[in-house]
Amino acid sequence: MSEDPLLERKDQLGEEEREHLEDAVTEMCECIEDYVELQFTQKSLDDHPTDSMEKDTQPLVG
């Protein structure tokens, strides 16, 4: 009984495939970090939290 080659599962990626995925993930993380930094900057949250933000986070701290 032979299995269909399309149904066979690869347990590990090759080095080239792994490096490609690592690069893609790194690039996505950098894009997300840049986007979050931009959002904080646009909302003037880059240097200090606002009073309303402190009120919102106070119950979470402690």
C-alpha positions as CSV (number, residue, x, y, z in Angstrom):
1,M,0.0,0.0,0.0
2,S,1.6,3.3,-1.1
3,E,0.8,6.7,0.2
4,D,0.0,9.7,-1.9
5,P,3.1,11.9,-2.0
6,L,0.9,15.0,-1.6
7,L,-0.4,13.7,1.7
8,E,3.0,13.0,3.2
9,R,4.0,15.4,5.9
10,K,7.4,17.0,6.2
11,D,8.4,17.2,9.9
12,Q,11.2,19.6,9.4
13,L,12.0,22.5,7.0
14,G,15.1,22.7,5.0
15,E,17.7,25.2,6.0
16,E,16.7,27.6,3.1
17,E,13.0,27.4,4.0
18,R,13.7,28.0,7.7
19,E,15.9,31.0,6.9
20,H,13.2,32.4,4.6
21,L,10.6,32.1,7.3
22,E,12.8,33.5,10.0
23,D,13.5,36.5,7.7
24,A,9.8,37.0,7.1
25,V,9.0,36.8,10.8
26,T,11.7,39.3,11.6
27,E,10.5,41.7,9.0
28,M,6.9,41.4,10.2
29,C,8.0,42.1,13.8
30,E,10.0,45.1,12.7
31,C,7.0,46.5,10.8
32,I,4.7,46.0,13.8
33,E,7.2,47.7,16.2
34,D,7.5,50.6,13.8
35,Y,3.7,50.8,13.5
36,V,3.2,50.8,17.3
37,E,5.9,53.4,17.8
38,L,4.2,55.6,15.1
39,Q,0.9,55.2,16.9
40,F,2.4,56.2,20.3
41,T,4.1,59.2,18.6
42,Q,0.9,60.3,16.9
43,K,-0.9,60.1,20.2
44,S,1.9,61.9,22.1
45,L,2.5,58.8,24.2
46,D,6.2,58.4,23.4
47,D,7.6,60.3,26.4
48,H,4.9,60.0,29.1
49,P,1.5,58.5,29.7
50,T,-1.5,60.8,29.9
51,D,-3.7,61.1,33.0
52,S,-6.5,59.2,31.4
53,M,-4.1,56.4,30.5
54,E,-2.9,56.3,34.1
55,K,-6.5,56.0,35.3
56,D,-7.2,53.2,32.9
57,T,-4.1,51.2,33.9
58,Q,-4.2,51.9,37.7
59,P,-6.4,48.9,38.5
60,L,-4.1,46.6,36.4
61,V,-1.0,47.6,38.4
62,G,-0.8,46.3,41.9
